[in-house]
Each structure stands twice: as C-alpha cells, then as structure tokens.
Amino acid sequence: MAYEIVILDRAQEEINSAFEYYAEISIAVLKSFDEQLEQVYQRLETNPFSQSRYKNLRTLPFKTFPYITFFTVDENEKTVYIYSVFNTSQNPEKYPKG
C-alpha cells in the first residue's frame, strides 16, 4: 500500500522558493527540478523507511539538485509528513528541528 504524502507549510514555502528561483534560470532547469521532486515523492510513497535519519527526522536527498527532504513517517496512518525541502547550500544550523 502506498503512503500518503503531506507537505507541511515550511516545506511548501521552500518548494515555492525553489520553483521561483529555477524558473528565473530556465524552464528546462525548472522542469528538471520538478521531475526530481516527483521522484522524491514516489520514493516516499513506496518505501519511506530506506532513508537515513537526522535527529528524529528521516532524510532523502535529491539526485542532482542541492536539496534534502526532511520527513517523518506515521506507520498507523500510512502517511509521510514532509517538514522541509532544504537547500543544502544554507547553513546546516537551519535544519528543521522536527
């Protein structure tokens, strides 16, 4: 059974900022970012447990873009909660606390 994905406010704001940034660079780059974001969602829907941990959050990096997804998994609800889509160029002290 696939897990439901819930994108929390902070993560959605970070995704929106990334879209705006890459749209200014080029439509091709924006499309590539969007495709990698979809790949992250697909991996989390099918197997959210194969990823590494940071404190009480799990992490999943993008394949080529400098982003890492922070999330938790609720096994009872079969839901993945995405807390952050963090740009790794930022200071790691800004990682979400979860």
C-alpha positions, -999 to +999 in steps of 0.1 A: +000+000+000+013+034-009+019+061+017+001+094+015+023+125+013+015+155+034+036+186+026+037+209+056+038+247+053+075+252+057+083+226+030+057+241+007+073+276+011+107+261+003+094+243-027+077+275-040+110+294-035+130+268-054+104+269-083+107+307-084+145+306-084+148+279-111+121+295-133+143+326-135+172+304-147+154+284-173+123+264-180+144+233-186+161+236-152+127+242-135+113+211-153+143+190-141+139+202-105+102+193-107+109+159-120+134+152-092+108+164-067+083+140-081+109+112-079+113+120-042+076+118-037+074+085-055+102+070-034+085+082-002+051+068-013+066+034-019+094+030+007+098+058+032+119+036+056+150+032+035+164+067+042+189+080+068+180+098+100+188+132+113+177+135+150+140+124+149+136+131+111+144+110+082+162+125+052+162+119+014+185+139-008+177+149-044+197+132-071+215+162-086+200+194-071+213+207-037+182+198-017+174+173+010+139+163+021+132+160+059+102+139+068+086+116+094+065+085+088+033+076+106+030+039+101-005+037+115-019+063+092+004+053+063+014+089+059+047+107+052+049+142+066+074+164+047+088+190+071+113+207+048+128+206+013+161+222+025+186+238+002+219+223+013+238+255+003+224+270+035+239+267+069+231+233+084+222+250+117+190+260+098+179+223+095+144+217+107+140+207+143+112+182+137 
